[in-house]
Amino acid sequence: MPVINYYNKPHDWTVAVIKPDGMKHQKEILSIIQDNGFKIIRDKILHISRVQVREWYADKQNEPYYPDLEAYLTRDKIRVLQLERPEAIESLRHLIGPTDPKKAQKLAPKSIRALYGTNIQENAIHASDSKISAEKEFSLLF
């Protein structure tokens, strides 16, 4: 499915993934996202497969934490969102906060990870970090 760009500036869309631990807070997370000017273009709830996780995190498969990451992401449903607004990638990365929720609580106490994350792995939400990542994640998860 082709990606539609509604703004004049390139890549004013991004991908967010509410992770299994964040699903219990999905209403609050969606509210924060929308209150910060994001429009939800696509929205999908699914059980991600191990094959999809391997493709998504191909660069991390040799890391010691990878088996735990794969088990975590496939243990329950996730929610995948295509979000749109100017400067979407940078804005969403700022809104979710640092990867480590403890660091997020100090540096960005109103960020999604500060509010709903538990640890570096179970940090409630993922956001694409670049145009290339957003396009890869979009094609893989939608």
Backbone bond lengths (Angstrom), bond angles and torsions (degrees), N, CA, C in turn:
res aa  C-N    CA-C-N  psi(-1)  N-CA   C-N-CA  omega(-1)  CA-C   N-CA-C  phi
1 M - - - 1.444 - - 1.530 108.67 -
2 P 1.337 118.64 125.72 1.465 120.05 -178.67 1.526 111.11 -69.03
3 V 1.319 115.55 149.96 1.453 122.20 177.94 1.518 108.03 -89.31
4 I 1.304 115.95 131.18 1.458 121.13 -178.93 1.525 108.68 -99.02
5 N 1.306 116.69 128.20 1.460 121.95 178.23 1.525 107.67 -103.33
6 Y 1.324 117.30 113.50 1.454 122.17 -175.36 1.525 113.44 -90.60
7 Y 1.302 118.60 -13.58 1.450 121.77 -179.29 1.522 110.12 -104.78
8 N 1.321 115.67 162.08 1.460 120.24 178.10 1.520 111.27 -73.48
9 K 1.332 116.81 -36.85 1.456 119.45 178.29 1.519 108.97 -70.78
10 P 1.337 117.13 140.89 1.462 118.69 -179.63 1.520 112.20 -67.56
11 H 1.271 114.63 143.04 1.463 124.34 172.08 1.517 114.72 58.39
12 D 1.294 116.30 53.29 1.453 120.49 174.54 1.517 110.89 -92.16
13 W 1.312 115.52 34.68 1.464 122.00 173.79 1.518 108.15 -137.54
14 T 1.311 115.14 159.84 1.453 121.32 179.21 1.516 109.58 -152.09
15 V 1.314 115.77 176.21 1.458 121.92 178.83 1.521 108.85 -118.26
16 A 1.317 115.32 135.28 1.467 122.63 172.35 1.518 107.65 -122.28
17 V 1.321 115.68 146.11 1.458 121.30 176.31 1.518 107.71 -127.95
18 I 1.325 115.74 116.62 1.463 119.64 172.38 1.519 105.46 -80.93
19 K 1.316 115.32 117.28 1.460 122.16 -173.93 1.528 111.02 -77.55
20 P 1.333 117.27 168.80 1.473 119.71 -176.99 1.528 114.18 -51.16
21 D 1.326 118.00 -42.69 1.467 119.43 -179.71 1.516 112.33 -71.40
22 G 1.324 117.95 -24.11 1.457 121.53 179.28 1.520 113.80 -82.91
23 M 1.328 116.80 -14.38 1.470 120.24 -176.04 1.531 112.36 -60.59
24 K 1.317 117.64 -31.52 1.473 119.17 179.08 1.533 111.35 -70.06
25 H 1.337 116.78 -13.75 1.467 122.27 178.29 1.528 111.69 -114.67
26 Q 1.335 116.97 17.93 1.468 119.27 -172.34 1.520 113.35 -59.81
27 K 1.319 118.98 -36.93 1.475 120.14 179.87 1.521 110.47 -63.20
28 E 1.335 116.57 -44.78 1.460 120.55 179.52 1.533 110.86 -65.71
29 I 1.335 116.51 -42.07 1.458 120.83 179.77 1.526 110.59 -63.26
30 L 1.330 117.27 -45.09 1.468 120.50 178.10 1.526 110.78 -61.36
31 S 1.311 116.75 -39.20 1.464 120.62 178.72 1.526 111.17 -62.52
32 I 1.321 117.14 -44.82 1.464 121.21 178.20 1.527 110.23 -61.39
33 I 1.308 116.49 -45.46 1.470 121.28 -179.76 1.528 110.31 -59.56
34 Q 1.314 116.93 -49.28 1.463 120.39 -178.22 1.529 111.73 -69.19
35 D 1.334 117.57 -36.27 1.467 120.64 177.61 1.523 112.03 -64.85
36 N 1.325 116.82 -17.62 1.459 121.49 178.70 1.526 112.46 -100.82
37 G 1.310 116.05 22.29 1.455 121.30 169.76 1.517 117.11 87.53
38 F 1.319 117.35 8.66 1.461 119.60 178.48 1.523 110.31 -86.92
39 K 1.313 114.76 139.23 1.461 122.11 173.85 1.526 107.05 -104.48
40 I 1.322 116.68 131.52 1.466 120.68 177.77 1.523 108.31 -82.98
41 I 1.333 115.83 117.51 1.464 121.95 -179.07 1.527 110.21 -92.50
42 R 1.327 115.68 -44.51 1.468 121.50 176.49 1.516 107.89 -135.14
43 D 1.319 115.02 148.88 1.465 121.52 -175.45 1.522 107.06 -147.97
44 K 1.322 116.27 125.52 1.465 119.89 -175.21 1.528 109.11 -145.81
45 I 1.327 116.08 132.80 1.458 122.08 173.41 1.521 106.96 -107.05
46 L 1.336 116.52 132.01 1.460 119.67 -177.87 1.519 111.13 -154.94
47 H 1.310 114.60 164.01 1.464 122.62 165.84 1.518 105.61 -93.99
48 I 1.303 117.31 114.53 1.466 120.69 179.40 1.528 108.48 -76.70
49 S 1.296 116.18 141.86 1.468 120.71 -179.00 1.532 110.30 -88.13
50 R 1.313 115.55 162.16 1.469 120.54 176.00 1.532 110.27 -61.87
51 V 1.328 116.53 -36.14 1.468 120.62 178.10 1.532 110.01 -62.00
52 Q 1.329 117.04 -44.07 1.463 120.25 178.64 1.530 111.33 -64.01
53 V 1.330 116.84 -41.51 1.466 119.69 178.43 1.526 110.21 -62.68
54 R 1.327 116.57 -42.10 1.474 120.05 179.13 1.525 110.84 -60.61
55 E 1.318 116.99 -40.22 1.467 120.10 178.81 1.531 110.56 -69.87
56 W 1.328 115.99 -43.68 1.470 121.65 -178.56 1.530 110.69 -61.42
57 Y 1.316 116.27 -45.05 1.470 121.74 -176.48 1.531 111.62 -109.64
58 A 1.313 116.78 39.75 1.472 121.26 -178.80 1.527 111.91 -56.17
59 D 1.320 116.74 -34.80 1.464 120.79 -178.74 1.530 113.29 -76.60
60 K 1.325 117.54 -6.53 1.475 121.40 -177.64 1.531 113.36 -111.65
61 Q 1.326 117.78 0.32 1.471 120.57 -172.77 1.518 113.99 -61.65
62 N 1.306 118.86 -24.11 1.458 120.88 179.91 1.526 112.86 -92.87
63 E 1.318 116.63 -0.20 1.469 120.51 178.75 1.523 109.56 -76.15
64 P 1.334 117.79 146.20 1.472 120.11 -178.77 1.529 113.83 -62.09
65 Y 1.319 117.44 -26.14 1.469 120.96 -178.85 1.528 113.12 -85.01
66 Y 1.338 118.41 -7.92 1.469 120.65 -173.92 1.532 113.82 -57.33
67 P 1.333 121.49 -45.60 1.474 119.30 -179.99 1.537 112.91 -57.70
68 D 1.331 116.53 -39.62 1.467 120.14 177.40 1.529 110.97 -66.55
69 L 1.329 116.62 -39.55 1.459 121.17 178.31 1.526 110.93 -61.95
70 E 1.311 116.78 -45.72 1.471 121.16 179.60 1.537 110.50 -63.03
71 A 1.320 116.89 -44.95 1.472 120.61 179.49 1.530 110.54 -62.76
72 Y 1.314 116.85 -41.58 1.465 122.04 179.88 1.527 111.96 -62.64
73 L 1.320 117.08 -49.46 1.466 120.13 -176.05 1.528 112.99 -69.48
74 T 1.321 117.62 -24.25 1.470 120.31 -178.52 1.526 112.39 -98.50
75 R 1.310 118.29 0.50 1.474 120.51 -174.96 1.521 114.00 -73.87
76 D 1.335 116.24 -23.37 1.460 120.00 -177.47 1.532 108.47 -159.02
77 K 1.302 116.38 -178.14 1.459 121.46 -177.58 1.526 111.80 -67.90
78 I 1.337 113.80 153.45 1.460 122.57 170.68 1.525 107.30 -125.18
79 R 1.322 115.92 164.55 1.461 120.87 176.74 1.520 107.89 -124.31
80 V 1.310 115.73 122.80 1.460 121.93 -177.03 1.527 108.43 -106.31
81 L 1.319 115.40 132.26 1.454 121.53 -177.23 1.524 110.65 -127.26
82 Q 1.315 116.21 134.90 1.453 120.37 166.03 1.521 104.71 -99.73
83 L 1.314 115.76 122.34 1.459 121.91 -173.87 1.523 109.91 -118.27
84 E 1.324 115.02 146.85 1.453 120.76 -175.87 1.518 110.25 -130.67
85 R 1.294 115.37 137.06 1.470 124.87 169.82 1.521 107.10 177.69
86 P 1.306 118.76 161.77 1.456 119.16 176.14 1.537 110.68 -57.71
87 E 1.329 115.12 141.31 1.469 122.00 -179.58 1.528 111.52 52.51
88 A 1.313 115.58 45.03 1.470 121.98 -172.26 1.527 113.70 -58.87
89 I 1.317 117.49 -46.98 1.466 120.30 -175.44 1.525 110.43 -62.47
90 E 1.320 116.75 -53.18 1.459 121.00 -178.44 1.526 111.22 -63.85
91 S 1.328 116.74 -41.92 1.465 120.97 -177.99 1.523 112.00 -64.07
92 L 1.330 116.46 -42.65 1.460 118.86 -179.78 1.522 111.07 -69.89
93 R 1.325 117.68 -40.00 1.465 120.37 177.92 1.534 110.13 -59.05
94 H 1.316 116.21 -40.60 1.470 120.37 177.54 1.533 110.44 -65.15
95 L 1.320 116.27 -42.70 1.466 121.33 -177.23 1.527 112.77 -65.97
96 I 1.321 118.28 -35.05 1.466 119.42 -178.48 1.521 111.91 -80.13
97 G 1.327 118.08 -26.78 1.459 121.52 176.90 1.514 113.58 86.19
98 P 1.346 116.43 179.99 1.460 121.65 -179.62 1.528 112.74 -59.30
99 T 1.334 115.32 153.99 1.465 122.17 -178.42 1.524 112.32 -56.28
100 D 1.321 117.04 -42.59 1.462 122.31 -179.19 1.531 109.07 -84.73
101 P 1.343 117.97 115.03 1.464 120.28 -178.99 1.534 113.99 -57.46
102 K 1.330 117.73 -31.45 1.472 119.98 177.95 1.524 110.62 -65.70
103 K 1.330 115.94 -41.49 1.464 120.60 175.63 1.526 109.62 -67.30
104 A 1.330 116.35 -40.14 1.468 120.74 178.77 1.527 111.11 -61.09
105 Q 1.325 117.30 -38.63 1.471 120.40 179.79 1.523 111.48 -62.13
106 K 1.332 116.93 -31.84 1.467 120.81 178.89 1.518 112.43 -83.45
107 L 1.342 116.34 -44.30 1.463 120.72 -173.05 1.526 114.46 -90.02
108 A 1.322 116.82 -30.08 1.471 121.68 -176.44 1.535 108.70 -145.54
109 P 1.336 117.06 68.78 1.466 120.85 -171.17 1.536 115.76 -60.84
110 K 1.315 117.99 -17.80 1.469 120.12 178.13 1.519 112.32 -98.89
111 S 1.333 116.97 4.20 1.464 120.51 179.91 1.529 110.61 -71.80
112 I 1.315 115.43 159.82 1.469 120.82 -178.23 1.517 111.02 -61.16
113 R 1.314 117.98 -42.89 1.468 120.15 -179.36 1.526 111.45 -68.64
114 A 1.307 118.42 -35.20 1.467 120.63 176.50 1.526 110.19 -64.06
115 L 1.321 116.27 -38.88 1.468 120.92 -176.83 1.523 113.51 -78.16
116 Y 1.353 117.29 -37.32 1.465 119.76 -169.65 1.522 115.23 -124.67
117 G 1.301 118.90 -7.21 1.460 120.97 -179.18 1.518 112.45 -81.60
118 T 1.329 115.62 154.95 1.460 122.25 179.57 1.525 111.56 -109.88
119 N 1.328 116.69 -46.66 1.462 122.01 -179.59 1.530 108.82 -151.76
120 I 1.325 116.65 -176.54 1.476 120.03 -175.41 1.524 112.07 -57.62
121 Q 1.313 118.18 -38.48 1.463 120.62 179.66 1.527 110.84 -81.52
122 E 1.305 116.78 -50.87 1.468 121.08 -178.13 1.525 108.94 -91.12
123 N 1.338 113.82 74.36 1.458 119.83 -174.90 1.536 112.67 -113.77
124 A 1.325 116.13 23.81 1.470 125.25 168.79 1.524 116.22 77.10
125 I 1.326 118.16 -37.88 1.464 118.78 -170.82 1.529 111.43 -152.13
126 H 1.313 114.66 150.77 1.466 123.05 173.95 1.521 107.15 -120.58
127 A 1.322 116.05 146.14 1.464 121.17 173.46 1.526 108.54 -136.14
128 S 1.300 116.23 137.84 1.466 121.30 177.70 1.525 109.45 -55.15
129 D 1.341 115.23 141.26 1.462 119.06 -177.62 1.522 113.65 -101.01
130 S 1.327 117.07 -2.26 1.466 120.49 -179.54 1.525 109.30 -162.28
131 K 1.314 115.11 169.26 1.464 120.77 176.33 1.530 110.18 -60.57
132 I 1.336 116.45 -43.07 1.469 120.67 -179.66 1.527 110.38 -62.17
133 S 1.323 117.04 -45.23 1.468 120.44 178.81 1.527 111.33 -63.05
134 A 1.324 116.70 -43.26 1.466 120.52 -179.65 1.526 110.68 -59.81
135 E 1.320 117.02 -44.56 1.459 120.39 -179.74 1.525 111.51 -66.04
136 K 1.330 116.97 -41.48 1.466 121.01 178.13 1.526 110.80 -63.73
137 E 1.328 116.61 -47.44 1.460 120.94 -178.83 1.531 111.12 -65.70
138 F 1.318 116.69 -38.16 1.457 120.60 177.43 1.527 110.60 -59.83
139 S 1.335 116.39 -50.37 1.466 119.27 -176.82 1.527 111.67 -68.48
140 L 1.313 117.52 -31.18 1.457 121.27 -179.78 1.538 112.37 -75.96
141 L 1.323 117.13 -40.66 1.458 120.24 -170.77 1.534 114.36 -100.02
142 F 1.325 117.82 -17.30 1.460 119.85 174.18 1.508 107.99 -106.97
